Amino acid sequence: MDEAGGVRRPAAVLVVWAVSRAVLLLYVLRMLVFPGPDVTGDVSVIYQGWSEVLRQGAFPADDVAWQYPPGAALALLAPLALPFLGYADAFFALACAADLAVLCLLLCGGRRLGRPLRGAWVWTAGAPLLGPVLYARYDVLVTAVAVAALLAGARRPRVLGVLAGLGALLKVWPVLLLAGVRGRSGRRAWTAAAVTVAVPVAVCALCVPGTLSFLAAQGGRGTEVESLGALVLHAARLFGWQGQVLLHYGSMEFLGPYVGAVSAGAQVLTAAAFGWLLWWRLRTRHGRLAPCVVVDAAFTAVLLFTVTSRVISPQYLVWLVGLGAVCGCCAGSRMWPAVALVLAAALVTVLEFPVYFGHVVASDPLGLTLMFLRNGLLVAACLGAGRVLWRGTAGRPAGPPSPHDRAPARTRQPSPAP
């Protein structure tokens, strides 16, 4: 690539990022009105209310909607560090900064994996497909930590472990980033993650009331209307099932006969996903996996546990787009079809929430079509990612990285002496 072309292409990414994010900021600041219900209420009402409790030195244990590990307090208190802005405006500014951090990580850190521009384009074009939800939830902050962990983990397993642990303190799912690490470097990563999580949790449990209350709240959740299992109940309503959709444990959930069985079925699927990942690890137990395989395994693991969850909130797609962007950086990754399906699911997600969320809650034909389409795309991505990961690694000794797993050489190597 010529020097001028190498400059123009990153410049194009930055221009598209700046324009698209300016539009998103106009929406979350209510200068433009996005179709459907206002998605910023979680920030101005729930997050700000929790921050007031956290400032008093306690977790909001009496609120069943508090379902986050103790590190989430940092994300919710961070806007208070910008006193010249209101809480909501400061939160949106920090979310935008985290969004920019992801882009910079992909452009700079992704060079070692071979295709930083492709990963940057996945994030730049894919994340805004979710609409203002991108900035109206703190998941973009967690995703920034997860992206940094994967990009650093190619060479520094302890850094991967520390960052995965920090991410798990914010939201539990980043622990799945370690699904593909193994051998001596894997032990270092897992040990670093365990220490990073255990020490702060132990200190908080001793000093701050309600530290572990989120576990009980998570356990009490049912079947959320956007989840895979909810499709059964949506369809049942067409045939006279008398259940309801109500605000329950912080989200719109189905309540009524057989909901418990559907929730139990989702938990069985999650256990099956865990079993499949364990089996995959056993089949690839020889040697250290190449960096791009570690990235692919992380993406597949998070995708598996997202799809089988009792809850698939719109912001969960932020995680998948971020991890898909890291896969896009890897010259040796074979996850591109699954990443493309996730991007398509993100586009449908913004239609089902917030644009036509009333139709989803009502289980009418439009809402049902959107949910079957969105979840169908995620299931297809899940199956495709699992198939690619298994075929590429299971049952084969994992030797040194292939040439496709290495970044292109930056300098010409000297010819061997005659």
C-alpha positions as CSV (number, residue, x, y, z in Angstrom):
1,M,0.0,0.0,0.0
2,D,1.3,3.4,-0.8
3,E,2.0,5.9,1.9
4,A,-0.8,8.3,0.8
5,G,-3.3,5.4,0.8
6,G,-2.2,4.3,4.2
7,V,-3.0,7.8,5.5
8,R,-6.3,8.2,3.8
9,R,-7.8,5.0,5.0
10,P,-7.4,5.6,8.7
11,A,-8.6,9.1,8.1
12,A,-11.8,7.8,6.5
13,V,-12.4,5.7,9.5
14,L,-12.0,8.6,11.9
15,V,-14.2,10.9,9.8
16,V,-17.0,8.3,9.7
17,W,-16.6,7.7,13.4
18,A,-16.8,11.4,14.2
19,V,-19.9,12.0,12.1
20,S,-21.8,9.0,13.3
21,R,-21.0,9.7,17.0
22,A,-21.9,13.3,16.7
23,V,-25.4,12.1,15.6
24,L,-25.6,9.7,18.5
25,L,-24.7,12.5,20.9
26,L,-27.5,14.6,19.5
27,Y,-29.9,11.8,20.1
28,V,-28.9,11.1,23.7
29,L,-28.8,14.8,24.5
30,R,-32.4,15.0,23.2
31,M,-31.5,17.6,20.5
32,L,-32.8,15.0,18.0
33,V,-35.6,12.6,18.9
34,F,-35.0,8.9,18.2
35,P,-38.1,6.9,17.4
36,G,-39.6,4.8,20.2
37,P,-39.3,5.2,24.0
38,D,-36.6,7.3,25.5
39,V,-33.6,5.1,26.2
40,T,-31.7,7.6,28.3
41,G,-33.9,7.2,31.4
42,D,-31.6,4.5,32.8
43,V,-28.9,7.1,33.0
44,S,-30.8,10.1,34.4
45,V,-32.9,8.1,36.8
46,I,-31.5,4.6,37.6
47,Y,-27.8,5.2,37.3
48,Q,-27.9,8.6,38.9
49,G,-30.0,7.2,41.8
50,W,-27.6,4.4,42.4
51,S,-24.6,6.8,42.3
52,E,-26.2,8.7,45.2
53,V,-26.4,5.5,47.2
54,L,-22.9,4.5,46.3
55,R,-21.6,7.9,47.5
56,Q,-22.9,7.1,50.9
57,G,-20.6,4.0,51.1
58,A,-23.1,1.2,50.4
59,F,-24.4,-0.7,47.4
60,P,-28.1,-0.4,46.5
61,A,-28.9,-3.8,47.8
62,D,-32.6,-3.0,48.3
63,D,-33.1,-2.5,44.6
64,V,-33.6,-5.8,42.8
65,A,-32.5,-4.1,39.6
66,W,-29.0,-3.8,41.0
67,Q,-27.5,-7.0,39.4
68,Y,-23.9,-5.9,38.9
69,P,-20.6,-6.9,40.5
70,P,-19.0,-4.3,42.8
71,G,-16.7,-2.8,40.1
72,A,-19.8,-1.4,38.5
73,A,-19.7,1.3,41.2
74,L,-16.7,2.8,39.5
75,A,-18.5,3.2,36.2
76,L,-21.5,4.8,37.9
77,L,-19.5,7.1,40.1
78,A,-17.2,8.2,37.3
79,P,-19.5,10.9,35.9
80,L,-19.3,12.7,39.3
81,A,-15.6,13.4,38.4
82,L,-16.9,15.9,35.9
83,P,-18.8,18.4,38.2
84,F,-19.0,21.0,35.5
85,L,-21.5,18.7,33.7
86,G,-24.8,17.2,34.9
87,Y,-24.7,13.5,35.7
88,A,-26.3,12.4,32.4
89,D,-24.2,14.6,30.2
90,A,-21.1,13.5,32.0
91,F,-22.0,9.9,31.5
92,F,-22.6,10.4,27.8
93,A,-19.2,12.1,27.5
94,L,-17.5,9.2,29.2
95,A,-19.3,6.7,27.1
96,C,-18.2,8.6,23.9
97,A,-14.6,8.6,25.3
98,A,-14.7,4.9,25.8
99,D,-16.1,4.5,22.3
100,L,-13.1,6.5,20.9
101,A,-10.8,4.4,23.1
102,V,-12.0,1.2,21.4
103,L,-11.4,2.7,18.0
104,C,-7.8,3.8,19.0
105,L,-7.1,0.3,20.5
106,L,-8.2,-1.3,17.3
107,L,-6.2,1.0,15.0
108,C,-3.0,0.8,17.1
109,G,-3.1,-2.4,19.1
110,G,-4.6,-4.3,16.1
111,R,-1.5,-3.8,14.0
112,R,0.1,-6.8,15.6
113,L,-2.8,-9.0,14.5
114,G,-2.5,-7.9,10.8
115,R,-5.7,-6.1,9.8
116,P,-6.4,-3.1,12.1
117,L,-8.5,-1.2,9.6
118,R,-10.9,-4.0,9.1
119,G,-11.5,-4.3,12.8
120,A,-11.8,-0.5,13.1
121,W,-14.4,-0.5,10.3
122,V,-16.4,-3.2,12.1
123,W,-16.6,-1.1,15.2
124,T,-17.1,2.3,13.5
125,A,-19.9,1.0,11.3
126,G,-21.4,-1.7,13.6
127,A,-21.7,0.0,17.0
128,P,-23.9,2.9,15.9
129,L,-26.4,0.4,14.4
130,L,-27.6,0.0,18.0
131,G,-28.7,3.6,18.1
132,P,-28.5,5.7,21.3
133,V,-28.3,2.6,23.4
134,L,-24.6,2.6,22.7
135,Y,-24.2,5.7,24.9
136,A,-27.1,5.2,27.3
137,R,-25.7,2.1,29.0
138,Y,-22.3,1.6,30.6
139,D,-21.6,-1.5,28.5
140,V,-19.3,0.4,26.1
141,L,-16.9,1.0,29.0
142,V,-16.8,-2.7,29.7
143,T,-16.3,-3.4,26.0
144,A,-13.3,-1.0,25.9
145,V,-11.7,-3.0,28.8
146,A,-12.4,-6.3,27.0
147,V,-11.0,-5.1,23.7
148,A,-7.8,-3.9,25.5
149,A,-7.5,-7.3,27.2
150,L,-7.6,-9.3,23.9
151,L,-5.3,-7.0,22.1
152,A,-2.7,-7.0,24.9
153,G,-3.1,-10.8,25.5
154,A,-1.4,-11.8,22.3
155,R,1.9,-11.1,24.0
156,R,1.2,-10.4,27.6
157,P,-1.0,-13.1,29.2
158,R,-0.8,-11.5,32.7
159,V,-2.1,-8.2,31.2
160,L,-4.9,-10.2,29.6
161,G,-5.7,-11.8,32.9
162,V,-5.7,-8.5,34.8
163,L,-7.9,-6.7,32.3
164,A,-10.3,-9.6,32.0
165,G,-10.5,-9.5,35.8
166,L,-11.2,-5.8,35.8
167,G,-13.8,-6.3,33.2
168,A,-15.4,-9.1,35.3
169,L,-15.6,-6.6,38.2
170,L,-17.7,-4.3,36.0
171,K,-19.8,-7.0,34.4
172,V,-19.2,-10.7,34.8
173,W,-18.9,-11.7,31.1
174,P,-15.3,-10.6,30.4
175,V,-14.1,-13.7,32.3
176,L,-15.0,-15.6,29.1
177,L,-12.2,-13.8,27.3
178,L,-9.9,-16.5,28.9
179,A,-11.8,-19.4,27.2
180,G,-9.0,-20.0,24.8
181,V,-5.8,-19.4,26.8
182,R,-3.9,-22.4,27.9
183,G,-0.6,-23.8,28.9
184,R,1.9,-21.8,31.0
185,S,0.6,-18.5,29.6
186,G,-2.9,-19.6,30.3
187,R,-2.1,-20.3,34.0
188,R,-0.6,-16.9,34.3
189,A,-3.7,-15.2,32.8
190,W,-6.1,-17.2,34.9
191,T,-4.1,-16.5,38.1
192,A,-3.8,-12.8,37.3
193,A,-7.6,-12.7,36.7
194,A,-8.4,-14.5,39.9
195,V,-6.3,-12.3,42.0
196,T,-7.6,-9.1,40.3
197,V,-11.2,-10.2,41.1
198,A,-10.7,-11.8,44.5
199,V,-8.9,-9.0,46.3
200,P,-11.3,-6.1,45.6
201,V,-14.3,-8.3,46.2
202,A,-13.0,-9.5,49.5
203,V,-12.2,-6.0,50.6
204,C,-15.6,-4.7,49.5
205,A,-17.4,-7.6,51.2
206,L,-15.6,-6.8,54.5
207,C,-16.1,-3.0,54.3
208,V,-19.2,-2.2,52.2
209,P,-22.7,-3.5,52.9
210,G,-24.5,-5.3,50.1
211,T,-21.4,-6.2,48.1
212,L,-22.7,-9.6,47.0
213,S,-26.4,-8.7,46.8
214,F,-26.2,-8.7,43.0
215,L,-25.9,-12.5,43.1
216,A,-29.4,-13.0,44.6
217,A,-30.9,-10.4,42.2
218,Q,-29.4,-12.2,39.2
219,G,-30.7,-15.5,40.4
220,G,-34.2,-14.1,40.6
221,R,-34.4,-13.0,37.0
222,G,-36.9,-14.6,34.7
223,T,-37.4,-14.8,30.9
224,E,-36.9,-11.3,29.3
225,V,-39.1,-10.6,26.3
226,E,-36.1,-10.3,24.0
227,S,-34.4,-13.5,24.9
228,L,-34.3,-16.7,22.8
229,G,-36.6,-18.6,25.2
230,A,-39.1,-15.8,25.1
231,L,-39.9,-16.8,21.5
232,V,-41.8,-19.8,22.8
233,L,-43.9,-17.5,25.0
234,H,-44.4,-14.9,22.3
235,A,-45.8,-17.7,20.0
236,A,-47.9,-19.1,22.9
237,R,-49.7,-15.8,23.3
238,L,-51.0,-16.2,19.7
239,F,-52.7,-19.4,20.8
240,G,-54.3,-18.0,24.0
241,W,-51.6,-18.3,26.6
242,Q,-52.6,-16.0,29.5
243,G,-49.2,-14.8,30.6
244,Q,-48.2,-11.1,31.0
245,V,-45.3,-8.9,30.2
246,L,-44.4,-6.7,33.2
247,L,-41.4,-4.7,34.5
248,H,-39.7,-7.3,36.7
249,Y,-36.1,-7.2,38.1
250,G,-35.3,-4.2,36.0
251,S,-36.5,-5.4,32.6
252,M,-39.7,-6.4,30.7
253,E,-40.2,-10.1,31.5
254,F,-42.9,-12.7,31.0
255,L,-44.8,-13.7,34.0
256,G,-47.3,-16.5,34.1
257,P,-47.7,-20.3,33.7
258,Y,-44.7,-22.2,32.3
259,V,-42.4,-19.3,32.4
260,G,-40.3,-21.1,35.1
261,A,-39.9,-24.0,32.7
262,V,-38.7,-21.8,29.9
263,S,-36.2,-20.1,32.2
264,A,-35.0,-23.5,33.3
265,G,-34.6,-24.5,29.7
266,A,-32.4,-21.5,29.1
267,Q,-30.2,-22.4,32.0
268,V,-29.9,-25.9,30.6
269,L,-28.8,-24.4,27.3
270,T,-26.2,-22.3,29.1
271,A,-24.9,-25.4,30.9
272,A,-24.7,-27.2,27.6
273,A,-22.7,-24.2,26.1
274,F,-20.3,-24.4,29.0
275,G,-20.0,-28.2,28.5
276,W,-19.3,-27.7,24.8
277,L,-16.5,-25.1,25.6
278,L,-15.0,-27.5,28.1
279,W,-15.1,-30.3,25.6
280,W,-13.4,-28.1,23.0
281,R,-10.7,-27.2,25.4
282,L,-10.0,-30.9,26.1
283,R,-9.8,-31.6,22.4
284,T,-7.3,-28.8,22.0
285,R,-5.2,-29.6,25.1
286,H,-1.9,-30.0,23.3
287,G,0.3,-26.8,23.2
288,R,-0.5,-23.1,23.1
289,L,-3.2,-21.8,20.8
290,A,-2.3,-19.0,18.3
291,P,-3.3,-15.5,19.3
292,C,-6.1,-15.3,16.7
293,V,-7.6,-18.6,17.9
294,V,-7.7,-17.1,21.4
295,V,-9.6,-14.1,20.1
296,D,-12.0,-16.4,18.1
297,A,-12.6,-18.5,21.2
298,A,-13.4,-15.4,23.3
299,F,-15.9,-14.2,20.7
300,T,-17.5,-17.6,20.4
301,A,-17.7,-18.0,24.2
302,V,-19.4,-14.7,24.8
303,L,-21.7,-15.3,21.8
304,L,-22.7,-18.7,23.2
305,F,-23.5,-17.4,26.7
306,T,-25.3,-14.3,25.3
307,V,-27.6,-16.4,23.1
308,T,-28.5,-19.0,25.7
309,S,-29.1,-16.4,28.5
310,R,-32.5,-15.7,30.0
311,V,-31.9,-12.1,29.0
312,I,-30.7,-10.6,25.7
313,S,-30.8,-6.9,26.3
314,P,-29.9,-4.6,23.4
315,Q,-26.7,-3.4,25.0
316,Y,-25.4,-7.0,24.9
317,L,-24.8,-6.5,21.2
318,V,-22.2,-3.9,22.1
319,W,-20.0,-6.6,23.6
320,L,-20.4,-8.8,20.5
321,V,-19.7,-6.0,18.0
322,G,-16.5,-5.1,20.0
323,L,-15.2,-8.6,20.1
324,G,-16.2,-9.1,16.5
325,A,-14.0,-6.0,15.7
326,V,-11.0,-7.7,17.4
327,C,-11.7,-10.8,15.3
328,G,-11.7,-8.5,12.3
329,C,-8.2,-7.3,13.2
330,C,-6.9,-10.9,13.1
331,A,-5.5,-11.9,9.7
332,G,-5.9,-15.5,10.8
333,S,-9.5,-15.3,12.0
334,R,-12.2,-17.2,10.3
335,M,-15.1,-15.6,12.2
336,W,-16.0,-13.1,9.5
337,P,-19.3,-14.8,8.6
338,A,-20.4,-14.9,12.2
339,V,-19.3,-11.3,12.7
340,A,-21.4,-10.2,9.7
341,L,-24.4,-12.0,11.2
342,V,-23.9,-10.1,14.5
343,L,-23.8,-6.8,12.6
344,A,-27.1,-7.7,10.9
345,A,-28.5,-8.7,14.3
346,A,-27.5,-5.3,15.6
347,L,-29.4,-3.5,12.9
348,V,-32.5,-5.6,13.7
349,T,-32.0,-4.9,17.4
350,V,-32.4,-1.2,17.0
351,L,-35.7,-1.8,15.3
352,E,-37.0,-4.1,18.1
353,F,-35.7,-1.7,20.7
354,P,-36.5,1.1,20.9
355,V,-38.2,1.7,17.6
356,Y,-40.9,-1.0,17.7
357,F,-40.6,-2.1,21.3
358,G,-44.3,-1.7,21.9
359,H,-45.0,-4.3,19.3
360,V,-42.5,-6.7,20.9
361,V,-44.2,-6.3,24.3
362,A,-47.6,-6.9,22.7
363,S,-46.3,-10.0,20.8
364,D,-48.1,-8.8,17.7
365,P,-47.0,-10.0,14.2
366,L,-44.4,-7.2,13.7
367,G,-42.9,-7.7,17.1
368,L,-42.8,-11.4,16.7
369,T,-41.2,-11.1,13.3
370,L,-38.5,-8.8,14.6
371,M,-37.7,-11.1,17.5
372,F,-37.5,-14.2,15.4
373,L,-35.3,-12.4,12.9
374,R,-32.9,-10.9,15.5
375,N,-32.6,-14.1,17.6
376,G,-32.4,-16.2,14.5
377,L,-29.4,-14.2,13.3
378,L,-27.7,-14.6,16.7
379,V,-28.3,-18.4,16.7
380,A,-26.9,-18.6,13.2
381,A,-23.9,-16.6,14.3
382,C,-23.5,-18.8,17.3
383,L,-23.6,-22.1,15.3
384,G,-21.3,-20.7,12.7
385,A,-18.7,-19.5,15.1
386,G,-18.8,-22.8,17.0
387,R,-18.4,-24.8,13.8
388,V,-15.4,-22.6,12.6
389,L,-13.7,-22.8,16.0
390,W,-14.1,-26.6,16.3
391,R,-13.1,-27.4,12.7
392,G,-10.1,-25.1,13.0
393,T,-8.6,-26.4,16.2
394,A,-10.3,-29.4,17.8
395,G,-8.4,-32.7,17.8
396,R,-5.3,-31.0,16.3
397,P,-2.1,-30.3,18.1
398,A,-1.8,-26.6,18.6
399,G,1.7,-25.7,17.4
400,P,3.2,-22.3,16.8
401,P,1.1,-19.7,15.1
402,S,0.6,-20.1,11.4
403,P,1.8,-17.3,9.0
404,H,-1.8,-16.2,8.8
405,D,-1.9,-15.6,12.6
406,R,1.1,-13.2,12.4
407,A,0.9,-9.6,11.5
408,P,2.6,-8.7,8.2
409,A,6.3,-8.0,8.6
410,R,7.0,-4.3,8.9
411,T,10.5,-4.4,7.4
412,R,12.1,-6.5,4.7
413,Q,14.2,-9.4,6.1
414,P,17.8,-9.7,4.7
415,S,18.4,-12.5,2.3
416,P,20.3,-15.5,3.6
417,A,24.0,-15.6,3.0
418,P,25.0,-17.8,0.1
